[in-house]
């Protein structure tokens, strides 16, 4: 069914948006329709179908903020207008907030670049820096990328692969940063489909055959759990899920055989309260033998914005089964991350503050100050902020750091250059290690600064830009 401005307005009003704000959204559509009039997409559709679908994707993320929807409708207008249409025009015709959002997602105009790569890096830098200003900028960019990737079949094979690779390098990690895992999963699947179409098809078909065999046992287990919860008067819903083709692709690359992956299909138990979740965990473990080393409590130790209980059990037939247990609110946050908090009455300012403090602001500011070259900036952001991460605990608390980081990289997150001069030893999980020891997820690190570390070349232990920068400062100071 085609997306129309009427369907968008209807959805906004259904979620409490006032007539006045709905009128602003409609005016944004009128402006976009005028600017894109007569322009078609490669599919042959009128161009206005794109901003309409981007706005609809915003609503699918359960973002009912009218300014974000207006920004989605206008996201290409400054860039594509055949007449002089600028941020101040958006502010005058809609409002200043929408103008900021549209400017944040607009590529740079009227600037000369030495080559295509430099231009792309400059535009990527502008978008990334916009994250610290307003999280709604990335909501619009993700919604835009989702629609572009879902209609990418009209592009050349080379362009399909380029867009898919860029999506995995930039937009998937950003979706992870704000906790929007549903968006992340959709982008990964679409990217894999165009990067490795034959592999995608092969894994998809094999997955379905295995799930068809696994599902009856899983359904019987879920039914027994639900019966006991009903007896206890605990409201719940059970939702069946399948592992994504993209995660299976990565597992297979790591040496796993798809036939040996037990959790191709699993189920989630959704409940009202945390107490209900722990009671449910007891029910699951009482009915089925738990595999202790596979139990994860992400309530007490959240993984970023993610909270859930994960357990693997042996069913009565001796087969491994995976169960996730969480509240309804946690499930919303798992799908949409910080965005989900908008619907719980939390202010945009508060959400933005948490995002800055928890993930981006300090590190991003330092990278922005350090690297004036746009390509170096993007390269560093990819390696230090957007790479796959692990969670490591220290005496001052836990932090996320890029996967592949060393013990010395972790130390540099906490110590000053002066303190590094007194570094004596680094202890990981109770055992003293070399500075170049690669850390694993959930490692616990203790740092002793009681003298001087034994003579080693610390530069070989530094993989993050912060660690490399601190080594450089120390070396410069020592040569003064």
Steps between C-alpha positions, in 0.01 A plus 500: 500500500643837392606746768315832484517820699146421620613165647792672673281774649247238612771305683633814671157608619432147626802548730392835638661751265311832503320647200752786492805269482324272250448807280877567513564145379251548218669830403836320496352250254365780275846660486670166427244418231560836331880469509501140373223558241577339164796303637492120492707232672691233306199272553287744302295604806447868581781617729254610770438131577848491655454769770153359570651156562780647711238674716309174521817319610533755780149402612590130475777572751213623720624858488189718502686828544355730231826695458686178416230403248513849342880470483464164325262648241741788434829312533598535130354843430800724575727268303271450199307828469519655151479843664680653799348320798694509826479424870353841580222432249410178682502689830267765360259260332490227768706571814867541612522145646403339170748729327780368725402140427486552123834682504648215705416240235583718198818443304732797457424731208713758325836369623793383291664166579816352354332165423189289555644328809571833670145621427347179640719520811400864560132412475541198727679720754214749493243227567703338780561832674127563479449207737619703795254778412175307457439125491204562267750572223612138501140378527429675169825372344422142604145530365645640175755222469237234570286617210797542265623149581153350456478651149862445399417243231466786253866596534797345320663193663809708579296773669302236691820357647639847581182601684480166682862527617447860618187392685692234693792734573307810610126459545485159670751605772313827553172308540676288762620813680146622556383146573272473194555129444192447285631759254850353526372151415304624198800691364732201549263264318456740207875561475590131503235430236681726252859436603472120487168412332577129445623450856197688633263274305681182607499588873138617485376177346703276734388700804133453415537123463671464839254733678209297363643197683592689821182701545256228630723421804542872566126559485434215746754648745341845469155356560609328825660821627194706414268255677696530826518879473123508449455293819712757684292786361794655315406690184734418214544466127727257319653612171694267270804635321755367248869580488574752226667382181775756558599361843495148354723622216754625756480176701561293187798724412637424849489126433158396629274269302142618476368152588683521835360841603230416754334841533396564140157539657429613858228675692463806721278515807370855549376606844385802697771527769858393577369289789277312255807443283696333780198288597473393136869413495433267793213339310717446190781346708265283702344353189825465304862435599697829480840518332661716769789640297255636243291708743532878456344763728487827307270650763774551756765564234328657195677476164480861391127576494414130480341313792382139502549163666645236269498133587573180311336180622469135408145408409351158600648350180850621591516773235637849566244779495551874552257722689508878551302658783432873533233761571287655226685830545837327465380335180407840357842632595664201336318576175537879495752587772489852638229586250254286698534736798326775305172313543542476876483874552875550517621833364715523188754702701535222759537232233761705316692556825514125571614429146781755523620386841472127438644471153614781282560847621842497672667253263345657193609848608858383551511330160350808336760725664790268415434420134451791264521278193149367426616158386713450811207613714262245339764224521550567872128519575453164325780334698443663840127577516318291241692174512371183666537541875561303815406590857787508751487568874751709695524636854332822383218318324433323173548647153461390141814493287562380142534126453870416466605761759794419724544528875703814436219653290267450797749662738519807278124553538553577870856621562666830419839513327658580840340194658619282212858583600434322831325197346630189675278217378167412341296217649223331301264262681749475787804423284778741404518539122715671241377841375427354156263234641177508293194541721182295478141588578430527878870498598582670830805725500698639794780752456789552742690830487772458759815556304603434142392223266779275377675615186266424210410685182151617592440632149458139387221457757297800386220432250246775580565857390486620860773257606712593197455868578609452863810307390583786266468755782722294728766457231494872416539588867790259542688654208462858625 
